[in-house]
Amino acid sequence: MLILSNIVIGLVALLHLYFLVLEMFLWEKPAGLRAFRLTKEKAADTKVLAANQGLYNGFLAAGLIWGIVLGTNGTDVKIFFLSCVLVAGLYGGVTVGRKILVIQALPALIALVLVFFV
């Protein structure tokens, strides 16, 4: 079960690294514009905010990877960072769009449940 848990946590971390890339480097590019349904003008106006948001997603990914690297000693770290991802996903799902519940909150919830079964 530890292996399955770490695989799912790793996928959540990769997802947040992808968010980092989208928000920090691709925000004004076609991939970023499509992903966030932005106009070029809106993307230009929000570029700095998006980069800051991307940085936070990177911190979440780093924390999840740290928890995996710690092995069985990383349970508390995994729980903390998965909880952060879950809360952010729930908040985004309520304030931005329901799609975030599926993309961000649900994978974090699944990983969190798996951590508790290890």
The first five atom37 places (N, CA, C, CB, O) and aatype in JSON, in Angstrom:
{
  "aatype": [12, 10, 9, 10, 15, 2, 9, 19, 9, 7, 10, 19, 0, 10, 10, 8, 10, 18, 13, 10, 19, 10, 6, 12, 13, 10, 17, 6, 11, 14, 0, 7, 10, 1, 0, 13, 1, 10, 16, 11, 6, 11, 0, 0, 3, 16, 11, 19, 10, 0, 0, 2, 5, 7, 10, 18, 2, 7, 13, 10, 0, 0, 7, 10, 9, 17, 7, 9, 19, 10, 7, 16, 2, 7, 16, 3, 19, 11, 9, 13, 13, 10, 15, 4, 19, 10, 19, 0, 7, 10, 18, 7, 7, 19, 16, 19, 7, 1, 11, 9, 10, 19, 9, 5, 0, 10, 14, 0, 10, 9, 0, 10, 19, 10, 19, 13, 13, 19],
  "atom_mask": [
    [1, 1, 1, 1, 1],
    [1, 1, 1, 1, 1],
    [1, 1, 1, 1, 1],
    [1, 1, 1, 1, 1],
    [1, 1, 1, 1, 1],
    [1, 1, 1, 1, 1],
    [1, 1, 1, 1, 1],
    [1, 1, 1, 1, 1],
    [1, 1, 1, 1, 1],
    [1, 1, 1, 0, 1],
    [1, 1, 1, 1, 1],
    [1, 1, 1, 1, 1],
    [1, 1, 1, 1, 1],
    [1, 1, 1, 1, 1],
    [1, 1, 1, 1, 1],
    [1, 1, 1, 1, 1],
    [1, 1, 1, 1, 1],
    [1, 1, 1, 1, 1],
    [1, 1, 1, 1, 1],
    [1, 1, 1, 1, 1],
    [1, 1, 1, 1, 1],
    [1, 1, 1, 1, 1],
    [1, 1, 1, 1, 1],
    [1, 1, 1, 1, 1],
    [1, 1, 1, 1, 1],
    [1, 1, 1, 1, 1],
    [1, 1, 1, 1, 1],
    [1, 1, 1, 1, 1],
    [1, 1, 1, 1, 1],
    [1, 1, 1, 1, 1],
    [1, 1, 1, 1, 1],
    [1, 1, 1, 0, 1],
    [1, 1, 1, 1, 1],
    [1, 1, 1, 1, 1],
    [1, 1, 1, 1, 1],
    [1, 1, 1, 1, 1],
    [1, 1, 1, 1, 1],
    [1, 1, 1, 1, 1],
    [1, 1, 1, 1, 1],
    [1, 1, 1, 1, 1],
    [1, 1, 1, 1, 1],
    [1, 1, 1, 1, 1],
    [1, 1, 1, 1, 1],
    [1, 1, 1, 1, 1],
    [1, 1, 1, 1, 1],
    [1, 1, 1, 1, 1],
    [1, 1, 1, 1, 1],
    [1, 1, 1, 1, 1],
    [1, 1, 1, 1, 1],
    [1, 1, 1, 1, 1],
    [1, 1, 1, 1, 1],
    [1, 1, 1, 1, 1],
    [1, 1, 1, 1, 1],
    [1, 1, 1, 0, 1],
    [1, 1, 1, 1, 1],
    [1, 1, 1, 1, 1],
    [1, 1, 1, 1, 1],
    [1, 1, 1, 0, 1],
    [1, 1, 1, 1, 1],
    [1, 1, 1, 1, 1],
    [1, 1, 1, 1, 1],
    [1, 1, 1, 1, 1],
    [1, 1, 1, 0, 1],
    [1, 1, 1, 1, 1],
    [1, 1, 1, 1, 1],
    [1, 1, 1, 1, 1],
    [1, 1, 1, 0, 1],
    [1, 1, 1, 1, 1],
    [1, 1, 1, 1, 1],
    [1, 1, 1, 1, 1],
    [1, 1, 1, 0, 1],
    [1, 1, 1, 1, 1],
    [1, 1, 1, 1, 1],
    [1, 1, 1, 0, 1],
    [1, 1, 1, 1, 1],
    [1, 1, 1, 1, 1],
    [1, 1, 1, 1, 1],
    [1, 1, 1, 1, 1],
    [1, 1, 1, 1, 1],
    [1, 1, 1, 1, 1],
    [1, 1, 1, 1, 1],
    [1, 1, 1, 1, 1],
    [1, 1, 1, 1, 1],
    [1, 1, 1, 1, 1],
    [1, 1, 1, 1, 1],
    [1, 1, 1, 1, 1],
    [1, 1, 1, 1, 1],
    [1, 1, 1, 1, 1],
    [1, 1, 1, 0, 1],
    [1, 1, 1, 1, 1],
    [1, 1, 1, 1, 1],
    [1, 1, 1, 0, 1],
    [1, 1, 1, 0, 1],
    [1, 1, 1, 1, 1],
    [1, 1, 1, 1, 1],
    [1, 1, 1, 1, 1],
    [1, 1, 1, 0, 1],
    [1, 1, 1, 1, 1],
    [1, 1, 1, 1, 1],
    [1, 1, 1, 1, 1],
    [1, 1, 1, 1, 1],
    [1, 1, 1, 1, 1],
    [1, 1, 1, 1, 1],
    [1, 1, 1, 1, 1],
    [1, 1, 1, 1, 1],
    [1, 1, 1, 1, 1],
    [1, 1, 1, 1, 1],
    [1, 1, 1, 1, 1],
    [1, 1, 1, 1, 1],
    [1, 1, 1, 1, 1],
    [1, 1, 1, 1, 1],
    [1, 1, 1, 1, 1],
    [1, 1, 1, 1, 1],
    [1, 1, 1, 1, 1],
    [1, 1, 1, 1, 1],
    [1, 1, 1, 1, 1],
    [1, 1, 1, 1, 1],
    [1, 1, 1, 1, 1]
  ],
  "atom_positions": [
    [[0.82, -1.2, 0.0], [0.0, 0.0, 0.0], [0.87, 1.26, 0.0], [-0.93, 0.0, 1.21], [0.47, 2.28, -0.56]],
    [[2.04, 1.2, 0.62], [2.94, 2.35, 0.63], [3.36, 2.72, -0.79], [4.19, 2.04, 1.49], [3.45, 3.9, -1.13]],
    [[3.62, 1.71, -1.61], [4.03, 1.98, -3.0], [2.9, 2.66, -3.77], [4.44, 0.66, -3.71], [3.14, 3.64, -4.47]],
    [[1.69, 2.14, -3.64], [0.54, 2.75, -4.32], [0.32, 4.18, -3.83], [-0.74, 1.91, -4.08], [0.08, 5.09, -4.63]],
    [[0.42, 4.38, -2.53], [0.27, 5.72, -1.95], [1.31, 6.67, -2.52], [0.39, 5.65, -0.42], [0.98, 7.79, -2.91]],
    [[2.55, 6.24, -2.58], [3.62, 7.09, -3.1], [3.47, 7.37, -4.59], [4.97, 6.44, -2.83], [3.83, 8.44, -5.07]],
    [[2.95, 6.41, -5.32], [2.7, 6.63, -6.75], [1.65, 7.72, -6.95], [2.24, 5.32, -7.44], [1.83, 8.63, -7.76]],
    [[0.56, 7.63, -6.2], [-0.5, 8.63, -6.33], [-0.01, 10.0, -5.85], [-1.76, 8.2, -5.52], [-0.3, 11.02, -6.47]],
    [[0.74, 10.03, -4.75], [1.32, 11.29, -4.27], [2.27, 11.86, -5.32], [2.06, 11.09, -2.92], [2.29, 13.06, -5.56]],
    [[3.06, 10.99, -5.95], [3.96, 11.43, -7.0], [3.21, 12.03, -8.18], [0.0, 0.0, 0.0], [3.66, 13.01, -8.77]],
    [[2.06, 11.45, -8.51], [1.24, 12.0, -9.59], [0.67, 13.38, -9.22], [0.09, 11.03, -9.93], [0.6, 14.27, -10.06]],
    [[0.28, 13.52, -7.96], [-0.2, 14.83, -7.49], [0.94, 15.85, -7.56], [-0.76, 14.73, -6.04], [0.72, 16.99, -7.97]],
    [[2.13, 15.44, -7.17], [3.29, 16.33, -7.25], [3.59, 16.72, -8.7], [4.53, 15.67, -6.62], [3.85, 17.89, -8.99]],
    [[3.55, 15.75, -9.59], [3.77, 16.05, -11.02], [2.71, 17.01, -11.57], [3.77, 14.76, -11.84], [3.02, 17.89, -12.37]],
    [[1.5, 16.83, -11.13], [0.42, 17.72, -11.55], [0.73, 19.16, -11.12], [-0.94, 17.26, -10.95], [0.51, 20.11, -11.88]],
    [[1.23, 19.31, -9.89], [1.54, 20.66, -9.41], [2.8, 21.23, -10.06], [1.71, 20.64, -7.9], [2.93, 22.45, -10.18]],
    [[3.7, 20.38, -10.47], [4.84, 20.87, -11.26], [4.35, 21.35, -12.62], [5.92, 19.76, -11.43], [4.85, 22.34, -13.15]],
    [[3.38, 20.66, -13.18], [2.77, 21.09, -14.44], [2.08, 22.44, -14.26], [1.76, 20.03, -14.93], [2.2, 23.32, -15.12]],
    [[1.36, 22.61, -13.15], [0.73, 23.91, -12.87], [1.79, 25.0, -12.77], [-0.09, 23.84, -11.55], [1.6, 26.11, -13.28]],
    [[2.91, 24.69, -12.13], [4.01, 25.65, -12.02], [4.45, 26.1, -13.4], [5.2, 25.05, -11.25], [4.58, 27.3, -13.66]],
    [[4.69, 25.15, -14.28], [5.15, 25.47, -15.64], [4.09, 26.31, -16.37], [5.45, 24.18, -16.43], [4.43, 27.32, -16.99]],
    [[2.84, 25.9, -16.29], [1.77, 26.65, -16.96], [1.69, 28.09, -16.45], [0.43, 25.95, -16.75], [1.58, 29.03, -17.24]],
    [[1.74, 28.24, -15.14], [1.52, 29.55, -14.55], [2.75, 30.46, -14.58], [1.06, 29.39, -13.13], [2.62, 31.68, -14.67]],
    [[3.93, 29.87, -14.51], [5.14, 30.7, -14.49], [5.74, 30.95, -15.87], [6.17, 30.06, -13.62], [6.31, 32.01, -16.11]],
    [[5.6, 29.98, -16.76], [6.31, 30.06, -18.04], [5.41, 30.07, -19.27], [7.25, 28.93, -18.14], [5.81, 30.56, -20.32]],
    [[4.21, 29.52, -19.15], [3.34, 29.4, -20.32], [2.07, 30.24, -20.22], [2.97, 27.96, -20.53], [1.17, 30.09, -21.04]],
    [[1.99, 31.09, -19.23], [0.77, 31.86, -18.96], [0.28, 32.63, -20.19], [1.01, 32.83, -17.82], [-0.91, 32.63, -20.5]],
    [[1.21, 33.27, -20.9], [0.84, 34.08, -22.06], [0.99, 33.33, -23.39], [1.67, 35.34, -22.09], [0.75, 33.89, -24.46]],
    [[1.38, 32.07, -23.31], [1.54, 31.24, -24.51], [0.21, 30.53, -24.8], [2.7, 30.2, -24.32], [-0.68, 30.5, -23.95]],
    [[0.08, 29.96, -25.99], [-1.19, 29.27, -26.34], [-1.62, 28.22, -25.32], [-1.04, 28.61, -27.7], [-2.82, 28.11, -25.03]],
    [[-0.69, 27.45, -24.77], [-1.07, 26.41, -23.79], [-1.67, 27.02, -22.54], [0.15, 25.55, -23.42], [-2.67, 26.53, -22.02]],
    [[-1.08, 28.09, -22.05], [-1.6, 28.77, -20.87], [-2.92, 29.46, -21.14], [0.0, 0.0, 0.0], [-3.84, 29.41, -20.32]],
    [[-3.01, 30.11, -22.29], [-4.26, 30.79, -22.64], [-5.41, 29.8, -22.74], [-4.09, 31.55, -23.97], [-6.52, 30.07, -22.28]],
    [[-5.13, 28.63, -23.35], [-6.16, 27.58, -23.47], [-6.54, 27.01, -22.11], [-5.66, 26.45, -24.39], [-7.72, 26.89, -21.78]],
    [[-5.51, 26.66, -21.32], [-5.76, 25.99, -20.04], [-6.61, 26.85, -19.11], [-4.44, 25.66, -19.37], [-7.46, 26.33, -18.38]],
    [[-6.38, 28.15, -19.13], [-7.08, 29.03, -18.22], [-8.13, 29.9, -18.9], [-6.1, 29.9, -17.51], [-8.7, 30.81, -18.29]],
    [[-8.37, 29.62, -20.19], [-9.37, 30.35, -20.97], [-9.2, 31.87, -20.84], [-10.77, 29.95, -20.52], [-10.12, 32.59, -20.47]],
    [[-7.99, 32.32, -21.17], [-7.64, 33.73, -21.04], [-7.5, 34.4, -22.41], [-6.35, 33.9, -20.26], [-7.16, 33.75, -23.4]],
    [[-7.77, 35.67, -22.43], [-7.42, 36.47, -23.59], [-5.96, 36.9, -23.4], [-8.38, 37.72, -23.76], [-5.43, 36.85, -22.29]],
    [[-5.32, 37.32, -24.48], [-3.94, 37.79, -24.37], [-3.85, 38.99, -23.43], [-3.38, 38.17, -25.76], [-2.89, 39.12, -22.67]],
    [[-4.85, 39.85, -23.47], [-4.86, 41.04, -22.62], [-4.96, 40.66, -21.14], [-6.02, 41.96, -23.01], [-4.22, 41.18, -20.31]],
    [[-5.88, 39.76, -20.84], [-6.08, 39.32, -19.44], [-4.82, 38.61, -18.94], [-7.31, 38.38, -19.32], [-4.41, 38.81, -17.79]],
    [[-4.21, 37.8, -19.78], [-2.98, 37.11, -19.39], [-1.87, 38.11, -19.1], [-2.54, 36.14, -20.5], [-1.14, 37.95, -18.12]],
    [[-1.74, 39.12, -19.92], [-0.71, 40.13, -19.7], [-0.95, 40.88, -18.39], [-0.67, 41.13, -20.87], [0.0, 41.19, -17.66]],
    [[-2.21, 41.17, -18.1], [-2.55, 41.9, -16.88], [-2.33, 41.07, -15.61], [-3.99, 42.34, -16.94], [-2.1, 41.63, -14.54]],
    [[-2.39, 39.74, -15.73], [-2.32, 38.88, -14.54], [-1.04, 38.04, -14.48], [-3.52, 37.96, -14.51], [-0.93, 37.15, -13.65]],
    [[-0.1, 38.32, -15.35], [1.12, 37.52, -15.47], [1.88, 37.38, -14.14], [2.03, 38.14, -16.5], [2.3, 36.29, -13.78]],
    [[2.05, 38.48, -13.43], [2.81, 38.44, -12.17], [2.06, 37.64, -11.11], [3.07, 39.87, -11.66], [2.67, 36.88, -10.36]],
    [[0.75, 37.8, -11.05], [-0.05, 37.03, -10.09], [0.04, 35.53, -10.4], [-1.52, 37.5, -10.11], [0.16, 34.71, -9.49]],
    [[-0.04, 35.19, -11.67], [0.03, 33.79, -12.08], [1.39, 33.18, -11.73], [-0.23, 33.65, -13.58], [1.46, 32.04, -11.28]],
    [[2.46, 33.94, -11.94], [3.8, 33.43, -11.61], [3.91, 33.17, -10.11], [4.89, 34.44, -12.07], [4.52, 32.18, -9.7]],
    [[3.33, 34.04, -9.31], [3.35, 33.84, -7.86], [2.56, 32.58, -7.49], [2.76, 35.07, -7.14], [3.0, 31.79, -6.65]],
    [[1.43, 32.4, -8.12], [0.61, 31.21, -7.9], [1.37, 29.95, -8.32], [-0.72, 31.31, -8.66], [1.32, 28.93, -7.64]],
    [[2.07, 30.03, -9.45], [2.87, 28.91, -9.92], [3.96, 28.53, -8.94], [0.0, 0.0, 0.0], [4.24, 27.35, -8.73]],
    [[4.57, 29.55, -8.34], [5.62, 29.29, -7.35], [5.06, 28.52, -6.16], [6.24, 30.61, -6.87], [5.69, 27.58, -5.67]],
    [[3.88, 28.89, -5.7], [3.25, 28.17, -4.6], [2.94, 26.72, -5.0], [1.97, 28.87, -4.17], [3.08, 25.82, -4.17]],
    [[2.53, 26.5, -6.23], [2.31, 25.13, -6.69], [3.61, 24.34, -6.67], [1.7, 25.13, -8.1], [3.61, 23.15, -6.37]],
    [[4.7, 25.01, -6.98], [6.01, 24.36, -6.89], [6.36, 23.97, -5.47], [0.0, 0.0, 0.0], [6.92, 22.9, -5.23]],
    [[6.02, 24.83, -4.51], [6.26, 24.5, -3.1], [5.44, 23.29, -2.67], [5.94, 25.7, -2.2], [5.93, 22.44, -1.93]],
    [[4.2, 23.21, -3.15], [3.37, 22.05, -2.83], [3.99, 20.77, -3.4], [1.94, 22.23, -3.39], [4.05, 19.75, -2.72]],
    [[4.45, 20.84, -4.64], [5.09, 19.68, -5.25], [6.35, 19.29, -4.48], [5.44, 19.96, -6.73], [6.59, 18.11, -4.23]],
    [[7.16, 20.28, -4.11], [8.39, 20.0, -3.36], [8.08, 19.33, -2.03], [9.17, 21.31, -3.12], [8.78, 18.39, -1.63]],
    [[7.05, 19.79, -1.35], [6.67, 19.18, -0.08], [6.21, 17.74, -0.24], [0.0, 0.0, 0.0], [6.54, 16.89, 0.58]],
    [[5.47, 17.47, -1.29], [5.01, 16.1, -1.55], [6.19, 15.19, -1.88], [3.98, 16.08, -2.7], [6.26, 14.05, -1.41]],
    [[7.11, 15.68, -2.69], [8.3, 14.9, -3.03], [9.14, 14.66, -1.78], [9.15, 15.61, -4.11], [9.67, 13.56, -1.58]],
    [[9.28, 15.66, -0.94], [10.01, 15.53, 0.32], [9.38, 14.42, 1.17], [10.01, 16.88, 1.1], [10.09, 13.59, 1.74]],
    [[8.05, 14.41, 1.26], [7.37, 13.37, 2.03], [7.65, 11.98, 1.48], [0.0, 0.0, 0.0], [7.84, 11.04, 2.25]],
    [[7.68, 11.84, 0.17], [7.99, 10.55, -0.46], [9.42, 10.13, -0.13], [7.78, 10.62, -1.99], [9.67, 8.98, 0.22]],
    [[10.35, 11.07, -0.25], [11.77, 10.77, -0.01], [11.99, 10.33, 1.44], [12.64, 12.01, -0.32], [12.84, 9.49, 1.71]],
    [[11.23, 10.89, 2.37], [11.36, 10.52, 3.78], [10.84, 9.11, 4.07], [10.63, 11.52, 4.65], [11.08, 8.57, 5.15]],
    [[10.13, 8.52, 3.13], [9.6, 7.16, 3.31], [8.55, 7.12, 4.41], [0.0, 0.0, 0.0], [7.69, 8.0, 4.48]],
    [[8.63, 6.1, 5.26], [7.64, 5.96, 6.33], [7.74, 7.09, 7.34], [7.81, 4.62, 7.03], [6.77, 7.37, 8.05]],
    [[8.88, 7.75, 7.42], [9.03, 8.9, 8.32], [8.38, 10.16, 7.76], [10.51, 9.16, 8.59], [8.3, 11.17, 8.45]],
    [[7.92, 10.11, 6.52], [7.34, 11.28, 5.88], [5.83, 11.35, 5.93], [0.0, 0.0, 0.0], [5.23, 12.19, 5.26]],
    [[5.21, 10.5, 6.71], [3.75, 10.46, 6.75], [3.15, 11.81, 7.13], [3.28, 9.4, 7.75], [2.22, 12.28, 6.47]],
    [[3.68, 12.44, 8.17], [3.13, 13.74, 8.59], [3.33, 14.81, 7.51], [3.79, 14.19, 9.9], [2.46, 15.65, 7.3]],
    [[4.46, 14.77, 6.84], [4.75, 15.72, 5.76], [3.76, 15.51, 4.61], [6.21, 15.57, 5.25], [3.21, 16.46, 4.07]],
    [[3.54, 14.24, 4.26], [2.58, 13.92, 3.19], [1.18, 14.41, 3.55], [2.56, 12.4, 2.92], [0.5, 15.02, 2.73]],
    [[0.76, 14.14, 4.78], [-0.57, 14.55, 5.22], [-0.72, 16.07, 5.17], [-0.84, 14.03, 6.65], [-1.73, 16.59, 4.7]],
    [[0.3, 16.78, 5.64], [0.24, 18.24, 5.64], [0.11, 18.78, 4.22], [1.48, 18.83, 6.32], [-0.79, 19.58, 3.94]],
    [[1.01, 18.36, 3.31], [0.99, 18.93, 1.97], [-0.22, 18.47, 1.16], [2.27, 18.56, 1.24], [-0.76, 19.24, 0.37]],
    [[-0.65, 17.23, 1.34], [-1.87, 16.78, 0.66], [-3.08, 17.55, 1.17], [-2.08, 15.27, 0.85], [-3.99, 17.87, 0.4]],
    [[-3.1, 17.85, 2.47], [-4.2, 18.65, 3.03], [-4.19, 20.06, 2.44], [-4.09, 18.72, 4.56], [-5.25, 20.61, 2.15]],
    [[-3.01, 20.63, 2.26], [-2.91, 21.95, 1.63], [-3.45, 21.92, 0.21], [-1.44, 22.44, 1.63], [-4.2, 22.8, -0.21]],
    [[-3.07, 20.88, -0.53], [-3.55, 20.74, -1.91], [-5.07, 20.56, -1.91], [-2.87, 19.53, -2.62], [-5.76, 21.17, -2.73]],
    [[-5.57, 19.75, -1.01], [-7.02, 19.51, -0.94], [-7.77, 20.8, -0.63], [-7.34, 18.44, 0.12], [-8.76, 21.11, -1.29]],
    [[-7.32, 21.54, 0.36], [-7.99, 22.8, 0.72], [-7.93, 23.79, -0.44], [-7.35, 23.42, 1.99], [-8.92, 24.45, -0.75]],
    [[-6.77, 23.9, -1.09], [-6.65, 24.8, -2.24], [-7.58, 24.37, -3.37], [-5.2, 24.83, -2.75], [-8.2, 25.21, -4.03]],
    [[-7.69, 23.06, -3.58], [-8.58, 22.54, -4.62], [-10.04, 22.79, -4.3], [0.0, 0.0, 0.0], [-10.83, 23.12, -5.18]],
    [[-10.41, 22.63, -3.04], [-11.8, 22.9, -2.63], [-12.12, 24.38, -2.78], [-12.03, 22.45, -1.17], [-13.18, 24.75, -3.27]],
    [[-11.2, 25.23, -2.35], [-11.39, 26.68, -2.47], [-11.51, 27.08, -3.95], [-10.22, 27.44, -1.79], [-12.4, 27.84, -4.33]],
    [[-10.61, 26.57, -4.76], [-10.67, 26.87, -6.19], [-11.93, 26.34, -6.83], [0.0, 0.0, 0.0], [-12.5, 26.97, -7.72]],
    [[-12.37, 25.17, -6.39], [-13.6, 24.59, -6.94], [-14.82, 25.43, -6.63], [0.0, 0.0, 0.0], [-15.75, 25.5, -7.43]],
    [[-14.82, 26.07, -5.46], [-15.95, 26.91, -5.07], [-15.85, 28.3, -5.7], [-16.01, 27.03, -3.54], [-16.86, 28.87, -6.12]],
    [[-14.64, 28.86, -5.76], [-14.5, 30.25, -6.2], [-14.2, 30.43, -7.68], [-13.41, 30.9, -5.41], [-14.5, 31.48, -8.26]],
    [[-13.61, 29.41, -8.31], [-13.2, 29.55, -9.72], [-14.04, 28.67, -10.63], [-11.71, 29.2, -9.88], [-14.64, 29.16, -11.59]],
    [[-14.09, 27.38, -10.34], [-14.86, 26.47, -11.19], [-14.8, 25.05, -10.67], [0.0, 0.0, 0.0], [-13.81, 24.63, -10.07]],
    [[-15.85, 24.32, -10.91], [-15.96, 22.93, -10.43], [-14.89, 22.0, -10.99], [-17.32, 22.38, -10.76], [-14.55, 21.0, -10.38]],
    [[-14.38, 22.35, -12.16], [-13.35, 21.52, -12.79], [-12.15, 21.32, -11.86], [-12.89, 22.17, -14.11], [-11.52, 20.27, -11.88]],
    [[-11.85, 22.32, -11.04], [-10.72, 22.26, -10.11], [-10.94, 21.18, -9.06], [-10.5, 23.62, -9.44], [-9.99, 20.58, -8.56]],
    [[-12.2, 20.93, -8.72], [-12.48, 19.86, -7.76], [-11.99, 18.51, -8.28], [-13.99, 19.79, -7.47], [-11.47, 17.7, -7.52]],
    [[-12.16, 18.29, -9.56], [-11.76, 17.01, -10.16], [-10.26, 16.98, -10.43], [-12.54, 16.77, -11.46], [-9.6, 15.96, -10.2]],
    [[-9.72, 18.08, -10.92], [-8.31, 18.12, -11.32], [-7.36, 18.19, -10.13], [-8.06, 19.31, -12.22], [-6.3, 17.57, -10.15]],
    [[-7.74, 18.93, -9.09], [-6.83, 19.15, -7.98], [-7.29, 18.49, -6.68], [-6.65, 20.62, -7.75], [-6.52, 17.76, -6.05]],
    [[-8.52, 18.73, -6.28], [-8.98, 18.25, -4.98], [-9.13, 16.73, -4.93], [-10.29, 18.9, -4.62], [-8.7, 16.09, -3.97]],
    [[-9.74, 16.15, -5.95], [-9.99, 14.7, -5.94], [-8.7, 13.88, -5.89], [-10.79, 14.31, -7.17], [-8.62, 12.95, -5.08]],
    [[-7.69, 14.17, -6.72], [-6.44, 13.39, -6.59], [-5.8, 13.53, -5.21], [-5.44, 13.84, -7.66], [-5.26, 12.56, -4.68]],
    [[-5.86, 14.73, -4.63], [-5.3, 14.92, -3.29], [-6.07, 14.11, -2.26], [-5.31, 16.42, -2.91], [-5.48, 13.51, -1.36]],
    [[-7.38, 14.09, -2.38], [-8.21, 13.32, -1.46], [-7.91, 11.82, -1.57], [-9.7, 13.58, -1.73], [-7.79, 11.13, -0.56]],
    [[-7.8, 11.34, -2.79], [-7.48, 9.91, -2.99], [-6.12, 9.59, -2.36], [-7.46, 9.56, -4.5], [-5.99, 8.59, -1.66]],
    [[-5.12, 10.43, -2.61], [-3.79, 10.22, -2.05], [-3.84, 10.26, -0.52], [-2.8, 11.27, -2.58], [-3.19, 9.46, 0.15]],
    [[-4.6, 11.2, 0.03], [-4.71, 11.33, 1.48], [-5.33, 10.09, 2.09], [-5.54, 12.58, 1.85], [-4.86, 9.6, 3.12]],
    [[-6.37, 9.57, 1.48], [-7.0, 8.34, 1.97], [-5.99, 7.19, 1.93], [-8.26, 7.99, 1.11], [-5.9, 6.4, 2.87]],
    [[-5.24, 7.09, 0.84], [-4.23, 6.03, 0.74], [-3.15, 6.16, 1.82], [-3.58, 6.05, -0.65], [-2.68, 5.15, 2.35]],
    [[-2.76, 7.37, 2.15], [-1.75, 7.58, 3.21], [-2.27, 7.04, 4.53], [-1.39, 9.09, 3.35], [-1.51, 6.43, 5.29]],
    [[-3.53, 7.25, 4.82], [-4.1, 6.78, 6.07], [-4.22, 5.26, 6.14], [-5.45, 7.4, 6.28], [-4.32, 4.69, 7.23]],
    [[-4.21, 4.59, 4.98], [-4.29, 3.13, 4.97], [-2.93, 2.46, 5.01], [-5.03, 2.67, 3.76], [-2.85, 1.23, 5.06]],
    [[-1.86, 3.25, 4.98], [-0.5, 2.66, 5.01], [-0.13, 2.32, 6.42], [0.55, 3.63, 4.4], [0.97, 1.82, 6.67]]
  ]
}
